[in-house]
Amino acid sequence: MTPLRRGVVTLLLVGLIGMHLFELARDSEHWPFCSYPMYSWLEDDDPAAQTQRLMGLHADTGEEIWLHGRQYIDPFDQSRLAEVSLHITDAPDSKARWDLALGDLLQRYEERRQARLHGGPKLKGMRIYQTSHDLHPEAKNLATPTRRVLLAEAEFRPKTETD
């Protein structure tokens, strides 16, 4: 390697490292010189994972069934459901938005069930909960949240020709 090339490469590397250190010291976010803050906060004394849980109400028994597979509410999945849930819950007209959203999810579920795209039972309604789980190794308590708060619920109303 020629001395000029070695000098240019060294200068570029020192400059890149210097910019990273500068951004780190300023605690600013200018990609690609980020300070990488993802998951870098301290948890409080009672750490818990917050999630949204979509439950279907069995048409015959009324039993709640956890709809955690994408096949039930495609094109949504758990991560999109959580993101939309935050936006709806924070909206001033959240009740109307939840009614519309859960009605749409119920309709999607039923259309996919009738098309045999999943093996879920017929539902008479849906509920969505904000759930909290204490953090445990290997998420052994995933099926049993520590706390849950009802955000909204809807009953199944088939679409009509006027909808």
Residue, then its C-alpha position, 0 to 999 in steps of 0.5 A: m500500500t502506498p503511503l498516500r493511500r495509507g494516509v487517506v484510509t487512516l484519515l477516513l477511519v480516524g474521522l469516522i471514529g471521531m464522528h461517532l465519539f462526537e455524536l456519542a458525547r452529544d447524545s444525538e441521533h444523526w444516522p449513521f453516527c447514532s448513540y444506539p439508545m434502543y433498550s438502553w433505559l433503566e427499568d423501574d422496581d417493578p418491570a413488566a412487559q406491556t402488550q395488547r391481547l386480542m381475544g375472540l368470544h366463542a359463538d357457542t360458549g362465550e369463552e375467550i380465545w386468544l387470537h395470537g396467530r397472524q392467520y386470524i387477522d391477516p394482514f395484521d400481526q401482533s406488532r402491527l396490532a400493538e402499534v395501531s392500538l397505541h394510536i387508537t387508545d390515545a385518540p380523543d375519539s378512541k371509542a368510535r375508532w375501537d368500534l370500527a377497528l374491532g368490527d373490521l377485525l371480526q369481519r376479516y376473521e369471519e371471512r378468513r374462517q369461511a374461506r378455510l384459511h384458519g381453523g378457528p371457531k365461529l366468534k360472536g365478538m372480540r375484545i382487546y386488552q392491555t396486558s402486563h406480564d412480569l418478566h420471567p426467564e423464557a417467558k413462561n408466563l406468556a399465557t397468564p398476564t399479571r394484569r389486564v385492562l379491557l380497552a374495547e369490545a365489539e359484537f359480530r355484525p355481518k356486513t349488509e348490502t348498504d355497508 
